[in-house]
Every structure is written in structure tokens, then in C-alpha cells.
Amino acid sequence: MEPGEEIEALVDELEQIVADAKSPFGGGGQRKVVEAQDIYEILDEMRRVFPQEFQDARRILREEGEMLDRAQKQADAIIADAQQQAMVIAGDQEIVRLAQQQSENIRDAAQQYERDTRYNAEEYADTVLAHLEENLRSLTGTVTRVRQTLNENSGVNNQSNNVVGW
């Protein structure tokens, strides 16, 4: 499951509960009666899921760092190997020159690989975090709308209680 999909599904479920809710007194309009327990259960599930989203983002960042470290170590090993080979063949100037050129090419390729890997890792992390940030905004908006709906409904219930004389 992609980051944030579970949260989006829960937000969709909240919206569906509000959409399916009945209007008081059979009328239309914006006021609806919902089961508070259903809303609370979904909110509890969202609270449970968010820490996992943050853990996933931290894990991705940690893995990207480890991947960059491995790429740097591999690049260093390639460079060291190329340099060692160049020293073994040092007898002939042309061979030494070619080995040094190859070593530089390998180093340049390894450094480019490291830059590309770092850039891709940072882009991926930024995408994950941006998606998470958008989900948080969406969730906040949804929670605000649900709370407003609940507050409006409780206002209707209090007014109807006063009219009947309860």
C-alpha cells in the first residue's frame, strides 16, 4: 500500500458516513445525524495509522542513507582497485597513463552514480513527505468538517429537546 492510502481510505469512509447519514425530521439540508461511535472508531484508526506513516517515512530516509553509503563504499572500492591495478602495471608509461585515465573514468562514473542515487533518494523522500503532508491537510479539513457537522447536529438536538420540553 502506498504511503497515505490507508489514511485516504479512512477519510473516504468518514465522508461516506456523513453522506449516508439521515437528515433530522426527514428533511434535506446540511444537518445530518450520524453515529458518533462510528466517527470515533475511524478517528481512532487514523491515530493508529499516522505513527506508521511517520515510521515508514523515517525508514525510507534511513534506507536511502544506507544506499548512499553503500554506493560511496562501492565507488571507493572501485577506485582503490583501479589504483592498485595501475600501480601493478606501472612499468610501462602508456599502460600507467591508460590505467589512470580508466581510474578517473571509473571514479567519475561512481561519483555520478552517487549523485544520481542521492538525487533520486531525495526526490523520493520529498515525494513521500509531500504526500504525507497533503494527507495531513486533508485529514485536518475532514475532521473540521465532521466536528462542524456534529456540533450543528448537537445544536439541532438541543433545540428540539427544548421544544418538546425534555
GUROKOL-161219 format. One record per residue (C-alpha): residue number from 1; residue in one letter; y negated, z, x. Coordinates in Angstrom, 1 decimal. Example, Ala and Ser with C-alpha at 12.3 -4.5 7.8 and 13.67 -1.06 7.14 Angstrom:
2
(1 'A' (4.5 7.8 12.3))
(2 'S' (1.1 7.1 13.7))
END
This chain:
166
(1 'M' (0.0 0.0 0.0))
(2 'E' (-3.4 -1.0 1.4))
(3 'P' (-5.9 1.8 2.1))
(4 'G' (-7.6 2.8 -1.1))
(5 'E' (-5.3 1.1 -3.5))
(6 'E' (-3.9 4.3 -4.9))
(7 'I' (-7.4 5.6 -5.5))
(8 'E' (-8.3 2.4 -7.2))
(9 'A' (-5.2 2.7 -9.4))
(10 'L' (-6.2 6.3 -10.4))
(11 'V' (-9.8 5.2 -11.2))
(12 'D' (-8.4 2.4 -13.3))
(13 'E' (-6.2 4.9 -15.1))
(14 'L' (-9.3 7.1 -15.8))
(15 'E' (-11.2 4.1 -17.2))
(16 'Q' (-8.2 3.2 -19.4))
(17 'I' (-8.1 6.8 -20.8))
(18 'V' (-11.8 6.6 -21.7))
(19 'A' (-11.3 3.1 -23.1))
(20 'D' (-8.3 4.1 -25.2))
(21 'A' (-10.0 7.3 -26.5))
(22 'K' (-10.8 7.6 -30.1))
(23 'S' (-14.4 7.9 -31.3))
(24 'P' (-15.1 11.2 -33.3))
(25 'F' (-15.1 10.8 -37.0))
(26 'G' (-13.7 7.3 -36.8))
(27 'G' (-17.0 5.8 -35.8))
(28 'G' (-17.8 3.5 -33.0))
(29 'G' (-20.3 4.1 -30.3))
(30 'Q' (-20.3 5.6 -26.8))
(31 'R' (-19.0 9.0 -27.8))
(32 'K' (-15.2 9.4 -27.4))
(33 'V' (-12.7 12.3 -27.5))
(34 'V' (-10.4 12.4 -24.5))
(35 'E' (-7.7 14.9 -23.5))
(36 'A' (-9.3 17.0 -20.8))
(37 'Q' (-5.8 17.7 -19.3))
(38 'D' (-5.2 14.0 -18.7))
(39 'I' (-8.5 13.7 -16.8))
(40 'Y' (-7.9 16.9 -14.8))
(41 'E' (-4.4 15.6 -13.8))
(42 'I' (-5.9 12.3 -12.5))
(43 'L' (-8.7 14.1 -10.6))
(44 'D' (-6.1 16.4 -9.0))
(45 'E' (-4.1 13.4 -7.9))
(46 'M' (-7.3 11.9 -6.4))
(47 'R' (-8.0 15.0 -4.5))
(48 'R' (-4.4 14.9 -3.2))
(49 'V' (-4.7 11.2 -2.1))
(50 'F' (-8.1 11.4 -0.3))
(51 'P' (-6.8 13.5 2.6))
(52 'Q' (-4.0 11.0 3.1))
(53 'E' (-6.6 8.1 3.2))
(54 'F' (-8.6 10.0 5.9))
(55 'Q' (-5.4 10.7 7.8))
(56 'D' (-4.4 7.1 7.6))
(57 'A' (-7.9 6.0 8.9))
(58 'R' (-7.6 8.5 11.8))
(59 'R' (-4.1 7.4 12.6))
(60 'I' (-5.2 3.8 12.7))
(61 'L' (-8.0 4.6 15.1))
(62 'R' (-5.6 6.7 17.3))
(63 'E' (-3.1 3.8 17.4))
(64 'E' (-5.9 1.3 18.2))
(65 'G' (-6.9 3.6 21.1))
(66 'E' (-3.3 3.8 22.3))
(67 'M' (-3.0 0.0 22.0))
(68 'L' (-6.1 -0.5 24.1))
(69 'D' (-4.8 2.0 26.7))
(70 'R' (-1.5 0.1 26.9))
(71 'A' (-3.4 -3.2 27.3))
(72 'Q' (-5.5 -1.8 30.1))
(73 'K' (-2.4 -0.4 31.9))
(74 'Q' (-0.7 -3.7 31.5))
(75 'A' (-3.7 -5.5 32.8))
(76 'D' (-3.9 -3.1 35.8))
(77 'A' (-0.1 -3.6 36.5))
(78 'I' (-0.5 -7.4 36.3))
(79 'I' (-3.5 -7.2 38.7))
(80 'A' (-1.6 -4.9 41.1))
(81 'D' (1.4 -7.1 41.0))
(82 'A' (-0.7 -10.2 41.7))
(83 'Q' (-2.5 -8.4 44.6))
(84 'Q' (0.8 -7.3 46.1))
(85 'Q' (2.2 -10.8 45.9))
(86 'A' (-0.9 -12.1 47.6))
(87 'M' (-0.5 -9.6 50.4))
(88 'V' (3.1 -10.6 51.0))
(89 'I' (2.2 -14.2 51.3))
(90 'A' (-0.9 -13.5 53.5))
(91 'G' (0.5 -15.6 56.3))
(92 'D' (-1.0 -18.9 55.1))
(93 'Q' (-4.7 -19.1 54.2))
(94 'E' (-4.2 -21.6 51.4))
(95 'I' (-1.5 -19.6 49.8))
(96 'V' (-3.6 -16.5 50.1))
(97 'R' (-6.5 -18.3 48.5))
(98 'L' (-4.4 -19.6 45.7))
(99 'A' (-2.9 -16.1 45.1))
(100 'Q' (-6.4 -14.6 45.0))
(101 'Q' (-7.5 -17.2 42.6))
(102 'Q' (-4.4 -16.6 40.4))
(103 'S' (-5.1 -12.9 40.6))
(104 'E' (-8.6 -13.3 39.4))
(105 'N' (-7.5 -15.6 36.6))
(106 'I' (-4.9 -13.1 35.5))
(107 'R' (-7.5 -10.3 35.8))
(108 'D' (-10.0 -12.4 33.8))
(109 'A' (-7.3 -13.1 31.2))
(110 'A' (-6.3 -9.5 31.0))
(111 'Q' (-9.9 -8.4 30.6))
(112 'Q' (-10.5 -11.0 27.9))
(113 'Y' (-7.3 -9.8 26.2))
(114 'E' (-8.6 -6.2 26.4))
(115 'R' (-12.0 -7.2 25.0))
(116 'D' (-10.4 -9.2 22.2))
(117 'T' (-8.0 -6.4 21.4))
(118 'R' (-10.8 -3.8 21.4))
(119 'Y' (-13.0 -6.1 19.2))
(120 'N' (-10.1 -6.7 16.7))
(121 'A' (-9.2 -3.0 16.6))
(122 'E' (-12.8 -2.0 16.0))
(123 'E' (-13.2 -4.7 13.3))
(124 'Y' (-10.1 -3.5 11.6))
(125 'A' (-11.2 0.2 11.7))
(126 'D' (-14.6 -0.8 10.4))
(127 'T' (-13.0 -2.7 7.5))
(128 'V' (-10.7 0.2 6.6))
(129 'L' (-13.6 2.7 6.8))
(130 'A' (-15.9 0.4 4.7))
(131 'H' (-13.1 0.1 2.1))
(132 'L' (-12.7 3.8 2.0))
(133 'E' (-16.5 4.3 1.8))
(134 'E' (-16.6 1.9 -1.2))
(135 'N' (-13.7 3.7 -2.9))
(136 'L' (-15.6 7.0 -2.5))
(137 'R' (-18.7 5.5 -4.0))
(138 'S' (-16.6 4.0 -6.9))
(139 'L' (-14.8 7.3 -7.4))
(140 'T' (-18.1 9.2 -7.5))
(141 'G' (-19.5 6.9 -10.1))
(142 'T' (-16.4 7.1 -12.2))
(143 'V' (-16.3 10.9 -12.0))
(144 'T' (-20.0 11.0 -13.0))
(145 'R' (-19.3 8.7 -16.0))
(146 'V' (-16.3 10.8 -17.1))
(147 'R' (-18.3 14.0 -16.8))
(148 'Q' (-21.1 12.5 -18.8))
(149 'T' (-18.6 11.4 -21.4))
(150 'L' (-17.1 14.8 -21.5))
(151 'N' (-20.5 16.5 -21.7))
(152 'E' (-21.5 14.2 -24.5))
(153 'N' (-18.3 14.9 -26.4))
(154 'S' (-18.7 18.6 -26.0))
(155 'G' (-22.2 18.3 -27.4))
(156 'V' (-20.8 16.5 -30.4))
(157 'N' (-18.1 19.1 -30.9))
(158 'N' (-20.7 21.9 -30.7))
(159 'Q' (-22.9 20.2 -33.3))
(160 'S' (-20.0 19.6 -35.6))
(161 'N' (-19.0 23.3 -35.3))
(162 'N' (-22.4 24.4 -36.3))
(163 'V' (-22.5 22.1 -39.3))
(164 'V' (-19.1 23.3 -40.7))
(165 'G' (-20.0 26.9 -40.0))
(166 'W' (-17.4 27.8 -37.5))
END
